[in-house]
Amino acid sequence: MPEGRRRPGRKPGSGPRHDATAKDNRRPRDAGPEGRRPDGRAAVDPPPPPASRPTDESGLPTATVLVKAKRARPFFGRHPWVLDTAIERVDGTPADGDVVDLATHEGRFIARGIWNASSRLRVRLYGFDASVAIDAPFFAARIRGAVALRRALGLDDRTGAARLVNSEGDDLSGLIVDRYGDHLAVQVTSLAMAGRLDAICDALEETVKPAGILLRGADRGLSKLEGLHLPDRVVRGTAPEGPVFIREGKLSFGVDLTEGQKTGFYLDQRDNRRAAALLARDRRVLDLFCYSGGFAVTCAVAGGAKSVLAVDGSAKATALARANADFNGAANVTVETADAFERIDALSASGEKFGMVILDPPKFARSRGAIDEALRAYHRINRVGLDLLEPGGILVTCSCSGSVSRDDFLEMLSAVSQRAGRQIAMLECRGAAPDHPVSASCLEGEYLKCVIARVA
């Protein structure tokens, strides 16, 4: 989700791995379960005209989409994305946002979903039972189930924050809902969900009872390809006055729900911050691409780091990082506004050394075509990061580029190790926090990689 170094949007990854027949159902450039960094301020203006004509509230199909021969297997396996290249023909004339049935080329029912001719991802599948309507009660039940999971995970504390809906991971493709205290930040990344925003908000109000619901726009490129026109705005209740303060363990962080990156905070890195802090004691820490200081403050206060230098290219981000450091009494955190690549090169040239280097850069790959370029960027930043690490230092390196697979990322680290002539011993290979579930039928949703390693 980058803006300087911001993440413009996180998208799912390297294509279906569960079946070779899924090769033409791989993630298109315009698909993605979540955008990581929307731009623009929230507004309280009236919403714009809907992106498509009002949807049929019956939730019943208006047409049947037939897939090509030998292309149906991924969808019987509940993969939710039907690309244009997998479609043989359409029986009927669905409008964008209409419910349609998906069938084999012989007419056998597979699933029920929502049509969008504006996207290469023609159909998003939501139901696999021909007797079930894709209507408001259907989505309300899905939202109740998603919220119940977070309660079971112990993430229902209103002083904290949690992701309540994680798109494909909760069988709600194109919908992200994050709770910050008593407010919800909703991100819509599909036309299917945009046309049902009122029903979604009704369900969220009934289930969560928030003080307000704020809509955060999707990545601009994705919005254009999906045919979305959804500016940031308050859609229900009221917006918070100033930052919302949330608890994470014994720490507090201010979150800007109107201008912050992602939906306001990197909730997916929650457990990774704690894991890094366990190894930070008495170390000098460098946190590059620090955003609002999540890793920096956690390592300084909970981890007992000797000192932390936190760097980000966004002045708004570093202002929030300084405020978070001050609020938590982290006097040993120094925050700088600078281009991270230029700053790390300067630190290396001056012979600086750190006991821990944290690299949480922007999404370098927007599509599969950019994977090689992204891997070169990851190689460069990690190679210089190793130069800054003292022997026995800790490297915490992350990738939020879904198009870069976990294997690709680890192979990049192997190449860095060989080029630097230093041993990288991986202690943990982590992902997103458990309130960001990944569907086994849609492994593209596994986007975050976080490797914690000791460097000899």
C-alpha positions, 0 to 999 in steps of 0.5 A, spaced: 500 500 500 509 506 497 509 514 498 516 515 499 517 508 502 510 507 503 506 501 501 501 502 497 497 496 497 499 489 499 496 484 494 496 476 494 502 472 492 505 467 487 499 464 484 495 457 486 500 452 488 495 447 489 493 444 482 497 445 475 490 446 472 490 453 476 495 456 471 490 461 468 486 462 474 493 466 477 492 472 480 491 478 475 494 485 476 488 488 478 486 483 484 488 483 491 485 482 498 488 488 501 491 494 499 496 496 504 497 504 503 491 508 501 492 515 500 488 522 501 484 524 507 478 522 509 472 526 508 465 527 510 462 529 504 456 525 501 458 518 497 459 519 490 454 515 485 455 507 486 460 504 481 455 500 478 447 500 478 444 497 484 445 490 485 439 485 486 437 484 493 435 477 492 442 474 491 440 470 486 443 469 479 442 473 473 446 469 468 451 463 468 458 463 467 461 457 464 468 455 464 473 452 459 474 445 459 479 442 464 479 449 467 474 447 473 478 444 478 481 450 482 473 452 483 471 445 485 477 446 490 474 453 492 479 458 489 475 464 489 478 468 483 475 466 476 479 470 470 477 472 464 482 467 460 478 461 464 471 463 461 468 459 455 462 463 455 456 467 459 449 465 458 445 471 460 447 479 460 449 480 467 451 487 469 457 489 473 455 487 481 450 482 479 450 475 482 452 469 477 453 462 477 459 458 475 458 452 471 463 447 468 462 447 460 457 442 460 453 446 465 454 443 472 454 447 478 460 449 481 459 456 485 456 462 486 459 469 485 459 476 483 460 479 476 465 484 474 466 485 466 471 491 468 476 487 471 480 481 468 478 477 475 471 476 472 467 473 478 469 473 485 466 466 488 463 467 495 458 461 495 458 453 493 451 451 495 446 452 489 441 453 494 444 459 498 442 466 496 448 471 496 444 476 499 445 481 505 443 475 510 449 471 507 454 477 508 452 478 515 453 471 517 460 471 514 461 477 518 459 474 524 463 468 523 469 472 522 468 477 528 467 470 532 474 468 530 477 474 533 474 473 539 476 466 540 483 469 539 482 473 545 482 480 540 476 483 543 479 488 547 476 495 545 483 498 548 487 494 542 486 493 535 485 487 531 483 485 523 476 483 523 475 481 516 481 479 512 478 478 505 479 471 502 481 469 509 474 470 511 471 468 505 469 475 503 474 477 497 475 484 497 473 486 504 478 488 509 475 491 516 480 493 522 478 495 529 481 500 532 478 501 539 471 503 538 472 505 531 472 501 524 476 502 518 473 498 512 477 497 506 473 495 499 478 492 494 472 489 489 466 492 486 462 486 489 463 489 496 463 496 493 455 495 491 454 491 498 457 497 502 450 498 506 449 491 507 456 490 510 456 496 514 449 494 517 452 487 519 458 491 522 454 495 526 449 489 529 455 485 530 461 490 533 457 496 535 462 501 533 462 508 534 464 510 527 465 506 521 471 510 516 471 507 509 479 507 506 480 507 499 483 502 495 490 502 491 488 507 486 491 502 480 486 497 483 480 502 484 481 503 476 481 496 474 476 494 478 471 500 476 471 503 483 470 510 485 470 510 493 473 516 496 475 516 504 470 518 508 465 517 514 460 512 512 457 511 519 457 514 526 463 519 527 470 519 526 475 520 532 477 527 534 485 526 533 489 519 533 486 513 536 490 510 542 491 503 542 494 498 547 499 493 544 501 489 550 504 494 555 505 499 550 500 504 547 500 507 539 497 513 536 493 511 530 491 516 524 485 513 521 484 519 516 491 519 513 495 513 516 498 508 511 494 501 510 488 502 515 492 506 520 497 501 523 501 495 521 496 490 525 499 484 521 506 485 524 504 485 531 507 478 533 513 480 529 514 486 533 514 482 540 519 476 537 524 482 535 524 485 541 526 479 545 532 479 541 533 487 542 536 487 549 542 491 550 543 492 542 543 498 538 538 497 533 536 500 526 529 500 524 529 502 517 522 504 514 519 505 521 513 508 519 509 510 526 515 506 530 512 500 531 518 496 531 522 501 534 518 503 540 517 495 542 524 494 541 526 500 546 521 499 551 519 492 551 525 489 549 530 493 553 534 496 547 540 500 548 538 505 543 534 505 537 535 509 530 528 509 526 528 512 519 522 513 514 521 518 508 515 520 510 515 526 515 508 525 517 510 518 519 516 520 523 512 525 527 507 520 529 513 515 531 516 521 535 510 522 538 509 514 540 516 514 542 515 520 547 508 517 549 511 510 551 517 514 555 522 511 550 527 516 550 533 512 547 529 512 540 532 517 535 527 518 529 529 521 522 526 523 516 530 521 510 530 516 504 531 509 507 536 507 501 540 514 502 541 513 509 543 506 510 548 507 504 551 513 508 551 509 515 555 504 511 560 508 508 561 511 515 562 505 518 557 504 523 555 498 526 548 495 530 546 489 534 540 489 530 537 491 523 530 491 522 528 492 514 520 493 513 520 496 506 515 498 501 511 493 497 517 492 491 512 488 486 506 490 484 505 484 479 509 478 477 512 482 472 516 486 477 518 480 481 525 480 478 526 488 480 523 487 487 528 481 488 534 486 486 531 491 491 530 486 497 537 484 495 540 491 495 537 493 502 539 486 505 546 486 503 547 493 506 544 491 512 549 486 513 554 491 512 551 494 518 551 488 523 556 487 528 558 479 528 553 476 532 548 481 530 540 480 529 537 481 522 529 482 522 527 482 514 520 483 511 517 483 505 510 485 504 510 484 496 505 478 495 508 477 488 514 475 491 514 468 494 516 465 501 521 461 497 524 467 492 525 471 499 529 466 502 533 464 496 534 472 495 537 472 503 541 466 501 544 470 495 546 476 500 549 471 505 554 468 499 555 475 496 557 478 503 561 472 505 557 472 512 553 466 515 545 468 516 542 463 521 535 463 520 531 463 527 524 464 525 520 465 518 514 468 520 508 471 517 502 475 519 498 475 525 493 470 526 487 475 525 490 475 518 488 468 516 490 465 509 485 460 506 488 454 504 484 454 497 487 461 496 494 461 498 496 468 494 493 471 500 499 469 504 503 476 503 507 477 509 514 474 510 518 476 516 525 472 517 529 473 524 536 471 523 543 471 527 548 474 522 555 471 524 
